[in-house]
Amino acid sequence: MAEVVITGAGRGIGLELVRQHAAAGDRVYAMARDPGAAPALAEVAAASAGRVSVHAMDVTDDASVRAAAAATGSGPIDLVYNVAGVLGTVSPEFGAVDWAAFDATFDVHVKGPLRVLNAFLPRLGAGAKVLSLSSQVAASTWPYGGYHAYAASKAAMGRLMRGIAMDLRDRGIVIGIVHPGYVQTDMGGPGADITPEASARGIRALAAGWTLERSGDFYKWNGEPHAW
Ligand SMILES: NC(=O)c1ccc[n+]([C@@H]2O[C@H](COP(=O)([O-])OP(=O)(O)OC[C@H]3O[C@@H](n4cnc5c(N)ncnc54)[C@H](OP(=O)(O)O)[C@@H]3O)[C@@H](O)[C@H]2O)c1
């Protein structure tokens, strides 16, 4: 049984990761920005025989992140998933950038995972893993424009996590960056390529097999390395 922390757990890929880890017998700390607005997560927790607890965590708020971490106790954590994300503005806004929205996207994707990692770091030992969800649009190989704040912030998160992987290597902590696929969630929409079930299954397999030698690397949900 692993002790697993999942942010953005109220819906989408995060919720599915909660379901699958709970079904596998893990102890899951499910972090939702507003648990009262996440009825599906409440159902999963209620049916989990105590394996899933739900905690309020807004990853843009340091106090909220630290309070949620404290509410999970002080024992070792095996796996942290940084899932919380926002799409932000899709079309280019040359000349009329919504700076507040731009900054908010960076806050969720770049500072959020760092806040979460900081809050749980004292409880991460050798072999613990932190996987953060990036996107194919973060890669320099992505052939389209648009999604400026989203793409740039996910790219920044990837670079941040790659650096952290180097900093934490001596402690045996494994850091992973993951493109979850184009997934049928509120963010991906119904026409996306794969289901949350398939994405979460792939992400869990990645997490299980991620070794220190590959710490700081970028992978797709299906196990293939992702270009930077
Ligand atoms: N779906 C795709 O095709 C796709 C592709 C590539 C990458 N991704 C990445 O995969 C991750 C999950 O995406 P998804 O498709 O599951 O998205 P989603 O269905 O839109 O869910 C996003 C989740 O993030 C949470 N969240 C947003 N801002 C937050 C904050 N400040 N603090 C805490 N939680 C916050 C949301 O909480 P609320 O319910 O409170 O809003 C929600 O639980 C994201 O990082 C996304 O960028 C998704």
The ligand as a Gaussian input file, in Angstrom:
#p B3LYP/6-31G(d) Opt

LIG

0 1
 N       -7.195000      16.925000     -20.698000
 C       -6.153000      16.984000     -21.522000
 O       -6.270000      16.685000     -22.736000
 C       -4.799000      17.374000     -21.024000
 C       -3.735000      17.369000     -21.941000
 C       -2.460000      17.712000     -21.492000
 C       -2.269000      18.046000     -20.160000
 N       -3.326000      18.048000     -19.286000
 C       -3.036000      18.414000     -17.898000
 O       -3.526000      17.402000     -17.020000
 C       -3.955000      17.988000     -15.784000
 C       -5.383000      17.554000     -15.494000
 O       -6.197000      18.004000     -16.564000
 P       -7.739000      17.616000     -16.688000
 O       -7.976000      17.359000     -18.117000
 O       -8.107000      16.607000     -15.668000
 O       -8.398000      19.026000     -16.331000
 P       -9.815000      19.413000     -15.706000
 O      -10.798000      18.304000     -15.890000
 O      -10.107000      20.758000     -16.245000
 O       -9.500000      19.500000     -14.135000
 C       -8.584000      20.441000     -13.674000
 C       -8.428000      20.230000     -12.191000
 O       -7.469000      21.176000     -11.699000
 C       -8.043000      21.806000     -10.568000
 N       -7.505000      23.142000     -10.322000
 C       -7.466000      24.205000     -11.151000
 N       -6.933000      25.274000     -10.538000
 C       -6.614000      24.850000      -9.282000
 C       -6.041000      25.474000      -8.157000
 N       -5.686000      26.776000      -8.163000
 N       -5.843000      24.745000      -7.034000
 C       -6.198000      23.444000      -6.993000
 N       -6.776000      22.801000      -8.008000
 C       -6.978000      23.501000      -9.137000
 C       -9.529000      21.851000     -10.860000
 O      -10.242000      22.137000      -9.687000
 P      -11.702000      22.860000      -9.744000
 O      -12.686000      21.753000     -10.016000
 O      -11.827000      23.475000      -8.398000
 O      -11.655000      23.877000     -10.847000
 C       -9.734000      20.458000     -11.418000
 O       -9.836000      19.517000     -10.381000
 C       -3.786000      19.500000     -15.935000
 O       -2.574000      19.908000     -15.350000
 C       -3.745000      19.677000     -17.447000
 O       -3.040000      20.839000     -17.811000
 C       -4.578000      17.720000     -19.689000

